[in-house]
Amino acid sequence: MPQDKLSEFVNAQAAELDIPGVAVGVLLDGQEIYAAHGSTSLGNPLPVDEKTLFSLGSVSKTFTATALMRLVAEGKVDLDEPVRRYVPELKLADERTAAQITVLNLLNHTAGLDWNLIDDGEGDRSLAGLVAKLPRLPLIAPPGARASYSQAGYNLAGRIVEKVTGLPFEQAMASLVLEPVGLADTVYGLSEVMVRKFAVGYNRGEDGEMHPARPWAGFKEGARGDNPGGGLASSVSDLLRWARFQLGEGEGLLPAEALHRMRERTVELRASSLGDGFGICWFLHDLDGLRGIGHGGSGNGQFAELLIVPERGFAVVSLANAGPDGYAFNQSVVRWALEHCLGVVEKTAEPVPYDEGRAQEVVGRYEIDALNLDIATEGTRLTLAVGIKPEIREASEEDMPPDHPAAGIGFLPGDADEYLVTEGGLKGQRGYFSRDADGAVTGVDLAGRLFNRVARAS
């Protein structure tokens, strides 16, 4: 694939979506191809390139999981052992759950933990401090019952790394993974970011203007308890090096079978645009017969996407510094690269016409720890809105990402209660509604997370 074709597409998409700065990398046939557009900052601009750092958000989880797999290969951690073997002080809202959840439950999001605890900037903000607060975290299902994406689960996994190695998490990650793989520009914390070229995140305000996102990465500085689940910053060139490592044989860090085990399905995901299952951390994708593994991430005004197709030695990375359209940009880059490099064309689902009866069954409010999700009807249209809880937004001294306003959704064919978001910043996301034994709707899955129903429409 010629570099100029990739650059042409990246430039056009970034301009159309009005994103200040983007960086894209493709690995194909052993060759790395880069394209970048725009600047690191509107106020103090430098040209974005393949060395520019962006916040990775949840792509950080792939590094945490790989470090744990190295500890597994060394016989220091057992995936099937209870987490309490390594973190004996663990307490949760339910004692049985605290005693039962395993390391694997954390790594494939089946521990039954809600999304996360919000860092309020107070008290002990280390991993040990976060674990001490976990009894406040809601539990959404028994361990192993279902997958629901949990930041808290990965942060707890990071505490396992600390306890087993006897090192602070960030130092352990450097010695276990980052330094051996040669990832010199993959770092935790603003003190490391600010000595490199980095992209400022932006959110589009109600006035239509771009405003710098504060805090920079989505977590207040000092929130070390969130580093395992989302604290890394990195560049496109480092992420392609990371993809090469994942495509390799372990490079002496861990046996190839341990690395490749991360790609094997451990649990299915239902009706999710993120993938059709989890391996160990990785979202698994069926790409028209090819097998893909990937992970996305979102911070405050920054979005990251990584997709690898092992059997073709292919990887694509896309980083963007504007919300909410950075997500749409990254998805378009992945689709374009799959089509032009591998001949894989994404099949688009078509919702069925609006059904008033089905709509009335699902309207109401759903929630997780930090977010409210509202399903409503507008005439012959069903909509979904997601927003940070007002009390959290009001209590915060920091800027927060804007809410996703009401956008159209439609049920997909069949009777599985599956839906598709058809417009807005979440366009293309798929999910489903869950029901109790009596058939009443009790929750909705979006972005791999279960939002429990707390109110029906009045």
Secondary structure, 3 states (H helix, E strand, C coil): CCHHHHHHHHHHHHHHHCCCEEEEEEEECCEEEEEEEEECCCCCCCECCCCCEEECHHHHHHHHHHHHHHHHHCCCCCCCCEHHHCCCCCCCCCHHHHHHCEHHHHHCCCCCECCCCCCCCCCCCCHHHHHHHHHHCCECCCCCCCCCCCHHHHHHHHHHHHHHHCCCHHHHHHHHHHHHHCCCCCEECHHHHCCCCECCCEEECCCCCEEECCCCCCCCCCCHHHHHHHCEEECHHHHHHHHHHHHCCCCCCCCHHHHHHCCCCCEECCCCCCCCEECCCCEEEEECCEEEEEEEEECCCCEEEEEEEHHHCEEEEEEECEECHHHHHHHHHHHHHHHHHHCCCCCCCCCCCCCHHHHHHHCEEEECCCEEEEEEECCCCEEEEEEECHHHHHHCCCCCCCCEEEEEEEECCCCCCEEEECCCCCCCCEEEEEECCCCCEEEEEECCEEEEEEEECC
